[in-house]
Amino acid sequence: MKLLTALDVLKQRLPEGGPVREVFLACGFTPIHLQTFLAAHLQLYFPTERIEITTGVYGDLVGNLERLQPAATRLSALCVVIEWSDLDPRLGIRNLGGWDVSDIPDVLESLHQHSQRLCQGIERFCGTVPISISMPTLPIPPLFISPLHQQHHHELQLREAVASMAASLSRNQGIRIVSSQRLDELSPALQRFDVKAEILSGFPYSLDHASTLAELLAATIRNAPPRKGLITDLDGTLWSGILGEAGVDGICWEMDGRAHIHGLYQQFLASLASAGVLIAVASRNDEALVEQALSRKDMLLKRDSLFPLEVHWGLKSESVRRILRTWNIGPDAVVFVDDSPMEVAEVHEAFPEMDCIVFPNNNYQAFWDLMRRLRNSFGKSTVSIEDSIRLQSIRTVAAIGQSLQDAEGRADEFLKNAEASIVFSLGRDVHDSRALELINKTNQFNLNGKRFSESDWIGYLNEPGAFLLTANYEDKYGPLGKVSVLIGRDNGSLLTVDGWAMSCRAFSRRIEYQILRYLFDVFRFEEIIFEYRKTDRNGPLQGFFARLLQRPPDSVVRISNRCFSQRAPSLYHRVEDTLRHGA
């Protein structure tokens, strides 16, 4: 992005009284153009919000963080941009502190002390505001005695200390660190440092580098949710060759058959599957032959990692439609990969929100770019328990089929024998990413459709009286993991539920009734108020309230303990309660 473009983006007028996204940019240099670029990139990511970026005092990064503490809860994000001079002024060029050979060990010691203090200043905000960090991006001044083509051991020690600092910070939930590898790809090292601007104005970056760094910082603030599923073709994609012509033993994915990229693709999909990404097959093929091929012992992507398999001679878009129905996720959360441009175009026309990609046969560099693109689409900071059991739970739901939808008498018998257990957790875990995901992604059983940014979520749970209730479900058919999340406020005389969502995989197990039973038992209020709003898609939630109220729900739903006790069905779950944190 050019500076004029950034200024034009920021000139756009937004309606008065709209939402504001306030970001604090903590750095030790004059923020000038970095501040402008960061605001512009954030404005593109959040076009309906007014972006406000505040900064601190020049030359005092740690002090800026320490002085910020009282106002931190107002922030939508905290950006910390660290350069070498923040760790010791002698590692910059504006301060004439001495570069004698005898000074270098003291620089190392100073760097360790400053980095420790800086870590403490940053970690103070964990659990209060989302944090994005950029580690030093500029070259170290030529203060070492070794020639430029040789790294001095003191330089390696400096870099080791900074890498250790980054690794330590990255272990904290809520802290995201800009990828140095990605920055290297987008901003060449020799084009980053503007010596003149640094000396004359205290701004060390070239405009191109400032824009690139701001873009990556903005991306970490945005923290886009990862996609959930990938649908792949087989012939010419998962393997080289046409199964119907070459036979089960004729298809290949090894180096000898010049099919190595297909082996890498299998290995990559296996990696995605191990991180909880759903992998399905949509192929025009013979079903029996496909089962034999997928059962080959040298397959790198195991048959158990694929579900469902849509193998027939019909339209690919119809296969994709059935897969989405089985997964019960939207097309915008899925990637489709096929070696046929025609098939890709047909699927994309049916599902324009879906990312549809042509597999690059015999183009090695394009395949490398494909893997990077997919990793970016499915990237996440951590793998949750729910990620690891997602495929298993979807298989379980599909296997049970319509048993849970039968008549009430049969449903009672089914649920009574299901050996179901629910583990409730009550607290204020602001870093529970699965809970935030459920609130933001669930539509059918959702109290009001309200979505939360990461900063809004943290701010809500830090309010007095706020609480977070989650429910983990398991029965003899397998675990479903964390299937429901509820947030509310207890002011001592009134219990208000502001958000409630439940995964569709948990429908018809009466989990929602057990959640209300738990609320009445724990908080001991005679009545619970729900900030309900009808949406186009929350029909299951509407039906649940209507059954309890025996009428369509109003904008504010009130349910009494007496009403619930009289109208709730029989509940057979074994209920456990984990230790409550800060509730």
Backbone hydrogen bonds, N-H to C=O, Kabsch-Sander energy under -0.5 kcal/mol:
donor,donor_aa,acceptor,acceptor_aa,energy
6,A,2,K,-2.3
7,L,3,L,-2.3
8,D,4,L,-2.2
9,V,5,T,-2.4
10,L,6,A,-1.9
11,K,7,L,-0.8
11,K,8,D,-0.6
12,Q,8,D,-0.6
12,Q,9,V,-0.9
18,G,15,P,-1.2
21,R,50,R,-2.9
22,E,20,V,-0.7
23,V,21,R,-0.5
23,V,52,E,-3.1
24,F,77,A,-2.0
25,L,23,V,-0.6
25,L,54,T,-3.1
26,A,24,F,-0.8
26,A,79,C,-3.5
27,C,25,L,-0.6
28,G,81,V,-0.5
30,T,202,G,-2.0
34,L,31,P,-1.4
35,Q,31,P,-1.7
36,T,32,I,-1.4
37,F,33,H,-2.8
38,L,34,L,-2.6
39,A,35,Q,-2.1
40,A,36,T,-2.1
41,H,37,F,-2.7
42,L,38,L,-2.3
43,Q,39,A,-2.1
44,L,40,A,-1.8
45,Y,41,H,-1.6
46,F,42,L,-2.5
49,E,46,F,-1.6
50,R,19,P,-2.7
51,I,49,E,-0.6
52,E,21,R,-2.5
52,E,50,R,-0.5
54,T,23,V,-2.4
54,T,52,E,-0.5
56,G,25,L,-0.6
59,G,28,G,-2.6
60,D,57,V,-1.3
64,N,60,D,-2.2
65,L,61,L,-1.7
66,E,62,V,-2.3
67,R,63,G,-2.6
68,L,64,N,-1.1
69,Q,65,L,-0.8
71,A,68,L,-1.8
72,A,69,Q,-1.5
74,R,71,A,-1.7
75,L,72,A,-1.8
76,S,22,E,-3.6
77,A,22,E,-1.2
78,L,130,P,-2.3
79,C,24,F,-3.0
80,V,78,L,-0.5
80,V,132,S,-2.9
81,V,26,A,-2.8
81,V,79,C,-0.5
82,I,80,V,-0.6
82,I,134,S,-2.9
86,D,83,E,-1.8
87,L,83,E,-0.6
87,L,84,W,-1.4
88,D,84,W,-1.2
91,L,88,D,-2.5
92,G,89,P,-1.7
96,L,94,R,-0.5
97,G,95,N,-1.6
103,D,100,D,-1.6
104,I,100,D,-0.7
104,I,101,V,-0.9
107,V,103,D,-1.9
108,L,104,I,-2.2
109,E,105,P,-2.1
110,S,106,D,-2.6
111,L,107,V,-2.6
112,H,108,L,-2.0
113,Q,109,E,-1.9
114,H,110,S,-2.8
115,S,111,L,-2.7
116,Q,112,H,-1.9
117,R,113,Q,-2.1
118,L,114,H,-2.6
119,C,115,S,-2.5
120,Q,116,Q,-2.1
121,G,117,R,-2.1
122,I,118,L,-2.2
123,E,119,C,-3.1
124,R,120,Q,-1.0
125,F,122,I,-2.1
126,C,123,E,-1.1
128,T,125,F,-2.5
129,V,125,F,-1.6
131,I,174,G,-2.6
132,S,78,L,-2.9
133,I,176,R,-2.5
134,S,80,V,-2.6
135,M,133,I,-0.5
143,L,141,P,-2.6
150,Q,147,P,-1.9
156,L,152,H,-2.1
157,Q,153,H,-1.7
158,L,154,H,-2.1
159,R,155,E,-2.4
160,E,156,L,-2.3
161,A,157,Q,-2.2
162,V,158,L,-2.0
163,A,159,R,-2.5
164,S,160,E,-2.4
165,M,161,A,-2.0
166,A,162,V,-2.5
167,A,163,A,-2.5
168,S,164,S,-2.2
169,L,165,M,-2.4
170,S,166,A,-2.4
171,R,167,A,-0.7
171,R,168,S,-0.8
172,N,169,L,-1.8
175,I,172,N,-1.6
176,R,131,I,-2.5
178,V,133,I,-2.9
183,L,179,S,-2.0
184,D,180,S,-2.3
185,E,181,Q,-1.7
186,L,182,R,-1.7
187,S,183,L,-2.7
191,Q,188,P,-1.7
192,R,189,A,-1.3
194,D,192,R,-0.5
194,D,204,P,-2.6
195,V,193,F,-0.8
198,E,194,D,-2.2
199,I,195,V,-2.4
200,L,196,K,-2.8
201,S,197,A,-2.5
202,G,197,A,-1.1
202,G,198,E,-0.8
203,F,197,A,-1.3
206,S,192,R,-2.4
210,A,206,S,-2.5
211,S,207,L,-2.2
212,T,208,D,-2.3
213,L,209,H,-2.8
214,A,210,A,-2.2
215,E,211,S,-2.2
216,L,212,T,-2.0
217,L,213,L,-2.4
218,A,214,A,-2.6
219,A,215,E,-1.9
220,T,216,L,-1.9
221,I,217,L,-1.8
222,R,218,A,-2.7
223,N,219,A,-2.5
227,R,377,S,-2.5
228,K,333,A,-2.6
229,G,333,A,-1.9
230,L,278,L,-3.1
231,I,335,V,-3.0
232,T,230,L,-0.5
232,T,280,A,-2.6
233,D,337,V,-1.7
236,G,239,W,-1.3
236,G,241,G,-0.8
237,T,234,L,-2.3
237,T,239,W,-0.5
238,L,234,L,-1.0
239,W,234,L,-1.8
240,S,252,C,-3.1
243,L,241,G,-0.6
245,E,242,I,-1.3
246,A,242,I,-3.3
247,G,243,L,-2.0
250,G,247,G,-0.8
251,I,247,G,-1.2
252,C,240,S,-1.7
258,R,255,M,-1.9
259,A,254,E,-2.5
262,H,259,A,-1.2
263,G,259,A,-1.2
264,L,260,H,-2.4
265,Y,261,I,-2.3
266,Q,262,H,-2.2
267,Q,263,G,-2.5
268,F,264,L,-2.7
269,L,265,Y,-2.6
270,A,266,Q,-2.3
271,S,267,Q,-1.7
272,L,268,F,-2.2
273,A,269,L,-2.7
274,S,270,A,-2.0
275,A,271,S,-0.8
275,A,272,L,-0.9
276,G,273,A,-1.7
277,V,272,L,-2.3
278,L,228,K,-2.8
279,I,305,S,-0.6
280,A,230,L,-2.5
281,V,308,P,-2.0
282,A,232,T,-2.1
283,S,310,E,-2.5
285,N,283,S,-1.0
285,N,312,H,-0.8
287,E,285,N,-0.6
290,V,286,D,-2.3
291,E,287,E,-2.2
292,Q,288,A,-1.8
293,A,289,L,-2.7
294,L,290,V,-2.9
295,S,291,E,-0.8
296,R,293,A,-1.6
299,M,296,R,-1.7
302,K,300,L,-0.7
305,S,302,K,-1.7
306,L,303,R,-1.8
307,F,279,I,-2.7
307,F,305,S,-0.5
310,E,281,V,-3.0
310,E,308,P,-0.6
311,V,309,L,-0.8
312,H,283,S,-1.8
312,H,310,E,-0.6
319,S,315,L,-1.4
320,V,316,K,-2.7
321,R,317,S,-2.2
322,R,318,E,-2.0
323,I,319,S,-2.2
324,L,320,V,-2.6
325,R,321,R,-1.8
326,T,322,R,-2.2
327,W,323,I,-2.8
328,N,324,L,-2.2
329,I,324,L,-1.2
333,A,330,G,-1.6
334,V,331,P,-1.6
335,V,229,G,-2.1
336,F,355,D,-2.6
337,V,231,I,-2.7
338,D,357,I,-2.0
344,V,340,S,-2.3
345,A,341,P,-2.4
346,E,342,M,-2.3
347,V,343,E,-2.3
348,H,344,V,-2.5
349,E,345,A,-2.2
350,A,346,E,-1.4
351,F,347,V,-2.3
354,M,351,F,-1.8
355,D,334,V,-1.5
356,C,354,M,-0.9
357,I,336,F,-3.2
359,F,338,D,-2.2
359,F,357,I,-0.5
361,N,359,F,-1.7
363,N,360,P,-1.6
364,Y,362,N,-0.6
367,F,363,N,-2.1
368,W,364,Y,-2.1
369,D,365,Q,-2.2
370,L,366,A,-1.9
371,M,367,F,-2.3
372,R,368,W,-1.9
373,R,369,D,-2.4
374,L,370,L,-2.7
375,R,371,M,-2.5
376,N,372,R,-2.0
377,S,373,R,-1.9
378,F,374,L,-2.3
379,G,375,R,-0.8
384,S,382,T,-0.6
388,S,384,S,-1.7
389,I,385,I,-1.3
390,R,386,E,-0.7
390,R,387,D,-0.8
393,S,389,I,-2.6
394,I,390,R,-2.1
395,R,391,L,-2.4
396,T,392,Q,-2.2
397,V,393,S,-2.4
398,A,394,I,-2.3
399,A,395,R,-2.4
400,I,396,T,-2.4
401,G,397,V,-1.7
403,S,400,I,-1.7
405,Q,402,Q,-1.5
406,D,403,S,-1.0
411,A,407,A,-2.6
412,D,408,E,-2.6
413,E,409,G,-1.6
414,F,410,R,-2.6
415,L,411,A,-3.0
416,K,412,D,-2.4
417,N,413,E,-1.4
418,A,415,L,-0.9
421,S,474,E,-3.1
422,I,574,R,-2.7
423,V,472,N,-2.6
424,F,422,I,-0.6
424,F,576,E,-2.9
425,S,470,T,-2.1
427,G,425,S,-0.5
427,G,468,L,-2.5
428,R,581,H,-0.6
430,V,428,R,-1.3
432,D,429,D,-1.6
433,S,431,H,-1.6
436,L,432,D,-1.7
437,E,433,S,-2.3
438,L,434,R,-2.4
439,I,435,A,-2.1
440,N,436,L,-2.2
441,K,437,E,-2.2
442,T,438,L,-2.1
446,N,443,N,-0.5
446,N,444,Q,-0.8
447,L,500,W,-2.6
457,W,453,S,-2.6
458,I,454,E,-2.1
459,G,455,S,-2.7
460,Y,456,D,-2.7
461,L,457,W,-2.2
462,N,458,I,-1.2
463,E,460,Y,-1.6
466,A,463,E,-1.8
467,F,488,G,-2.2
468,L,427,G,-3.0
469,L,486,L,-3.2
470,T,425,S,-2.2
471,A,484,S,-2.1
472,N,423,V,-2.4
473,Y,481,G,-2.4
474,E,421,S,-2.0
475,D,478,G,-1.6
476,K,418,A,-2.8
478,G,475,D,-2.0
480,L,473,Y,-2.6
481,G,473,Y,-1.2
483,V,471,A,-2.2
483,V,481,G,-0.8
484,S,471,A,-1.2
485,V,501,A,-2.3
486,L,469,L,-2.7
487,I,499,G,-2.6
488,G,467,F,-1.7
489,R,496,T,-2.6
490,D,465,G,-2.3
491,N,489,R,-0.6
491,N,494,L,-1.9
495,L,527,E,-0.5
496,T,489,R,-2.4
496,T,494,L,-0.6
497,V,529,I,-3.3
498,D,487,I,-1.7
498,D,496,T,-0.6
499,G,487,I,-1.7
501,A,485,V,-2.5
502,M,445,F,-1.8
503,S,483,V,-3.2
506,A,503,S,-1.8
507,F,504,C,-1.5
509,R,506,A,-1.1
514,Q,510,R,-1.6
515,I,511,I,-2.0
516,L,512,E,-1.7
517,R,513,Y,-2.4
518,Y,514,Q,-2.1
519,L,515,I,-2.2
520,F,516,L,-2.5
521,D,517,R,-2.1
522,V,518,Y,-2.7
523,F,519,L,-2.3
524,R,519,L,-0.6
524,R,520,F,-1.1
528,I,559,I,-2.3
529,I,495,L,-2.5
530,F,557,V,-3.1
531,E,497,V,-2.8
532,Y,530,F,-2.3
533,R,447,L,-2.1
541,L,444,Q,-1.4
542,Q,538,N,-2.2
543,G,539,G,-2.7
544,F,540,P,-1.7
545,F,541,L,-2.2
546,A,542,Q,-2.5
547,R,543,G,-2.0
548,L,544,F,-1.5
549,L,545,F,-3.1
550,Q,546,A,-2.2
551,R,546,A,-0.7
557,V,530,F,-2.1
557,V,555,S,-0.5
559,I,528,I,-2.3
561,N,526,E,-2.9
564,F,560,S,-2.5
565,S,561,N,-2.7
566,Q,562,R,-1.8
567,R,563,C,-1.7
568,A,564,F,-2.4
574,R,420,A,-2.4
575,V,573,H,-0.6
576,E,422,I,-2.7
578,T,424,F,-3.0
581,H,426,L,-1.1
582,G,580,R,-0.6
